[in-house]
Amino acid sequence: MTSQFVSTQLPAKRLLIIEDDLSLQNVYKTLFTKEKLDVVSVTTVEQAKSVTKNGMFDCIILDIMLPNGQNGFDFLEYLCQDVRYKKVPILVLTNLNQDQNSAKEMGVTEWLVKSDISAQEIVNKVKMVMKA
């Protein structure tokens, strides 16, 4: 006789990190993995489009300055067309302190300047918006 184990554990919340600085990306990935989040990290808008097209995320961290001729605003424009992401929190994490109003109009939940916030504060912000 075999017994079946039925897991009552909820699947991990999924976080997408779009950041071209690999050292920062690794720091964030490590911290959020410790928080039991399923973390996917990419470095370009094209990669971000691909993973959001083929999967669903509970929260997105987005850098604005990205390589290959596309930036975070290009990704926001793309994401605005996907109804699945209308209520998904998006946190912009950038070195820029401009264009915040444009980003908010495109659905950004929070605009965070990298030099003004610690990695742990970012973790706390993500946890807070994912509970809301």
N, C-alpha and C positions, 0 to 999 in steps of 0.2 A: 504494500500500500504506500503510495507516495503522497506526501503532504504538499500542498501548494502554499507558498508564501505570497500573500498579497500585500504589496507595499502601500502604506497610507501616506507616504512622504510625497509632498507636492513636488512637481518638477522645478528645478532651479530657475529663477528669473534670469532672463537673457539680457545682457548688456552689450551694445556695440560701441567700440571705441574707434573713432576715426582720427588718427594722429600720425603725422609723418616723422616725428622725432621718436626714433625707436627706443631710446633710453627712457623717455617719459612713458611711452606706450608700455614698456615692460614693467615699470613701477606701478602704473595703474592696474595693469593686468594682474600682477601679484597681489596687490591690495584687495581688489574686488574678488579674486578667486578665494582669498581667505575669508571673505564675507559670504561664501557659498553661492556666488553668482556664476552663471555660465557666460564667460567672456569671449567675445570674438573681436579681434583687433585687425584693422586694415590701415593702409597708409594713403590711399588715393580715393578720389570720388568714384572712379570706375569700379574699384573693388567694393566700395560701400553700396553702390547701386546693385551690384551683383548679389551681395549677401542679403540685402533687404528685399530684393525681388524674390529670392528663393527661400527666405525664412522670415520669422517674425521676432521682434525684440521688444522688451519691456521698457527700455530706456536707451537713449543714444547720447554719447559724449562726442562733440564735433569740434574739431579745430577749423578755423577759417582759412588760414594760409596753408594750402596743400600743393603738392607738386603736379606736374604734367598739364599745366594750363587750365585746371579747374580748381575752384575753391569751395569753401563750405557753403557759400550762397548758392552755387550751382547745385550742390546736393540738396539743399533745402527746397529749391524750386522743383527738383525731381520728386522729393518726398511728399511735397504738398499735393501731388497728383495721385497719391496712393491713399485711398480712404482708410485702409487698415492702420495707418500711422497718425490719423487725425488727433488721437488722444494720448499718444505716446510722448512722454516727457523727453525734451531735447535740451541738453545743456551745452551751450557753446563754451568752450574752454580755449582761450586765445590770448595772444599778446596784444591784440588790438583793443583800443578803448573807444572805438567809433562804430557806426552803423548798427548800434544796438536797437534802435527803433525799427529799422528795416527787418532785422532778425525777429523781433517780437511780433511784427505783423505777419511773418511767415511761420509762426507757431512755436518759436523758441520759448522754452520755459524759463531759463536762466541764462544770463550772459556773465561769464566769469573770466576775469583777467588772471592769467597764470601767475604773474608776479605778485598778485594780491591775495593768493589763497594757497594754503598748504594741501598736500596730497590727502591728509586725513580729513580736512574740511570738504574736499571734493567727495570723498567717500560718504561723509555724513549727508551732503546735499543729495547725492544719488539715492541713498537709502530713504531720505525724507520724501523725495518726489515719487519714488516707486511705491511708497505706502499710500500716497494721496489718491 
